[in-house]
């Protein structure tokens, strides 16, 4: 079986999705509720989570809904950028 290596970008995307999903669980926010925030279907939100494909504006809305602090957002973006 061939080896698969994750890039730093993949690792950061995985961490972002885990943080979103974990925060949703802690705050008891459903995928349907998150989908409403993004004005998409619940299935489409699940697909975005699975594929780790969020636009900038998706993330802005998600961070607001999950009540991320400015410091949390800056740290996430700093990690993604590799700084």
N, C-alpha and C positions, 0 to 999 in steps of 0.2 A: 504494500500500500504506500502511495507517495506521501511525503511529508508536506504539510501545509504550514506556511509561516504567516503569521499576522503582521501587518505593517503597523507602525505607530498610529497611523490614522484609523485603522481598524480597531485597535485597542481603545482609542479615545472615543470612537463612535459607540463601541460596546459599553464603555463606562457611562456615557451619556444616557443611553437607553436604559441601562440598569438603574441609574439615578432617577430618571423619570418614572420608570415602573415602580421602583421602591417607594418613592415619595407618594405616588398615587395610592399604593397599598396602605401606607402609614396614615394618610389623610382620608382614606376611604372614598377615593374619587374613582368612579368607574370609567371604563373606556368609552362608554356612551356619552358621559359627561364631557370628557376630553374631546371627543369627536364633535360635540355641539360647539365647543369653543372654537374649533378649527373650521366649523361649518362644513363638515364632511360626514360620511357614514361611519358607523362603528367599525365596519369591516375595513374601510379605507384607513382608519386610524391604526388598526391592528397591523395592516400591511406596512404602513409607514414605520411602526415600531420594529417590525420584523426585518425590514430592509434597511433600517437606519437612514431613512431619507426624509429629512425635515428641511424645509426652507428656513431662511432667517426669520421670516414673519411667523412661521409655525412655532419656532422656538420662543419668540417674543411672547406669543399668546400662551404657550405652555408654561413658561417661567412665571408669567403673571398669575395664571390659574393655580399653579402649585405654590405660589407665594415664596419663590426663591428670593433670597436677599441679593442686593447688588454685589456683595462680596462673593457669594456663591457663583453668580453669573460670571463675574470677572475671572475667578479662578478656573471655571470651566473653559472659558474662551482662551485663557492663557495656556492651559494644558493642550487644547486642540491646536493652537498655533505653534506649540513647541517651545514657548519662551520659558 
